Amino acid sequence: GIGACLLLGAAAGFTNGLLVTRYKIPSLIATLAISIIARGVSFMITGGIAYVGQLPADFVFLGRGKFLGLPVLIIWVAIAVALLLFLFKSTKLGAHLTGTGESEDAARLAGIPVKHMKTLGLTLSGLFAALGGLLITANLSSSNADIADGFLMQGFAAALLGMTMIEPGKANILGTLFGAVMIGVLANGLTLLGAQYYYQD
């Protein structure tokens, strides 16, 4: 089941890549379109029914457990950040992805296969989104068709906030991590203060 979910996320990202590279649809529009389609299909398959407390304990551990005294979600984040830092800072592929993201024209002139890099980047994005969805499901020990509502805009906000620090003006991993933590701390603080969800939004 986990493998199928990750494969489906990667496939959605790959579809995004085709829409962007082959049909010249802006990546933001393509991502939003695939998101809406996926949500509609998930409602169609589940009938809008939420599944609560029916998940195996081993799966729930992936989102709620502790390892060496640390919540496993922190370990997942650390692994993801370490892998992405290695990819983007220490490999030729990471340099090609970064170059494509910063300037397609310059990357093309440098001999980088821009279309392949964009497709790969969006496929990886879909894969990590699927992993995030799995971890949300495991953490909440429940699932429904709109379980991740609101996370799309939080993801954009974290990335954009991250572009104001660490490497100003550039999308970067540590900045995005900082942005995500900041948004999470603010939301958690408002919850602890008893603020209604609409104030948090």
N, C-alpha and C positions, 0 to 999 in steps of 0.2 A: 504493500500500500504506500509506504514511504517513497519507494523507488518510482512508482507510478505518478505520485504527486510531483516529485522533482522533475520527472520527464515531461509532464504536462506543462509545468512552469517554463521549462526550457523551450518547449515547442511553442508556447505563447510568445516568448521572447523572440524566437526565430521568425515567427509570423510577423511580428513587429518589424524585424529587420528586413524582411522581404517587402513589406508595405513601404518602408522608408527608402530602401535602395532601388527597388524596381519601379515602384509607382510614385516616387518622389513626394510621399505624404510626410509632413513634418513629424518628427518622432514623438512630440508631445501629443499631437492629435491621434496618431496611430496607437499610442499607449492608452490614451483615454478610451478610444474606440474598442480596443481589445478588452479593456477592463469592463466596460459596459456589457459587451457580448458575454464575457465569462460569467459575470454576475447573473445575467438573464438565464444562461444555460444552467447555472447551479440552482437557481430557483426552479427551473423547469424539472430538473432531475430530482430534487428533494421535495418539491411541492411546498417549499417554504418552511419545512419542518426542521426544528432545531434538535440536535442530538446532544443530550446532556448526560454525563456520567456513565456512558456506555463504552468508554475507551479502555483498552488494556493498560494495566499498571505500568508495564515497561515503556509504553509509549508516553504516558503521562509524565514519567520520570524525565523524559527529554526536555520538558518545559518547567517542571516543578521541583526536580530533584536537587540534591547537593552532592558535590564531589570535592573531596579534600576541604570540606567546610565552606565551599563557595557555591552559590546558586549556579546551576548548570547553564542558565541563560547568559551569565557573565562569561563563562568559559566559551560558549558558542560565539559570542561577540568577539572575544579575544582571538579565537581561531580564525574567524572571518577577516578581522582586521589584519592579522599577521599574514594570512595568505594573500590578501589584496595588496598589502604593502610590498611583499616580496614580488608579486606579479608586476606591479607598476613601477617599482624602483630598481628592480634587479634583473629584468628580463627584456629581451628584444621585443617580444610580443607586447609587453606593457608599454614600452616606448612607442610602439606603433599605435596602440590604442590611445595613448595620451596625445600623440601628434595629430591623430585624426580628430580627436575631440577639440583640440585647440585651434586647428586651422586645416580644414579639408584641402584647400588649394595647395598649401605648402606641403602637406603630407603627400598629396598626389604627385607633386613635382619631385619629391624626394624618393618616389618609387614605392610608396606604401600602398597596398591594395585597399583603398579607402572603403569600398563597398563591403569587402569581407570583414574589415575591422568594425564597421558599424553594425553589421549583422551579428558578429561575435559579441560585441559589447551589449547589444540588446538581448541576446540569448543568455548571457551571463546574468544580466539584470533579472530576466524572468526566472532563472534558476534560483537566485538568491531570494527573490520575492516568494517563490514556492517554499523555500526553507523557512522564511519568516512566517508564512501561513501555517506551516506544520508546527512551528514552535508556539505560535499563538494558540492553536488548537490544543496542543499538549498542555500548555500553561493553564488554560481555562478549563481543561477536561470537558470541552463541549465544542460543538461546531454548528454553524448555520450559514446560510448563503451570504449574509452581509456581515460576517464576523470581523472583516477588516475595513469596514467603512470608516473613513476618516484618516486612515493611515497613508493613503496616497498623497494627500496634501501635506501631511506631517513629514513625509519623506522628501517632498520638494522643499519644504521649509527648512528641514535639517541640512540639506545639501546647499541651499542658498545661504543659510546662516553660516555654514562652514566655509563658504567662499569669502567671508569677511575677516577670517582669521587664519592662522597657520601659514597659508599661501594665499594672500588676498587676491581676489579676482580670478582664482582658478579653483575648479572643483577639486577637492582633495579628500583623502580618506580620513585623516585625523581631524580635520575641520568638520567633516560630516558627522563623525563620531561625537565630537564636542557639541555640535548643534543638536543631535538626537538626545544626548544626555541632558542638555539644557531644557529642551522641550519636555522631556520626561519628568525632570525635577519640578518644573513649573506646574505641570498637570497634577503630579502627585501632591505637591504642596497645596494646591487649590482643593484637591479632594480631602486632604487632612483638615483643611480649614472649614470644610463643609460646604464649599461653593457648589451650586447647581451646575449641571453639565453645560448649560447654555452660557454661563459666565466663563467657563473654561474655554469653550469655542471662541 
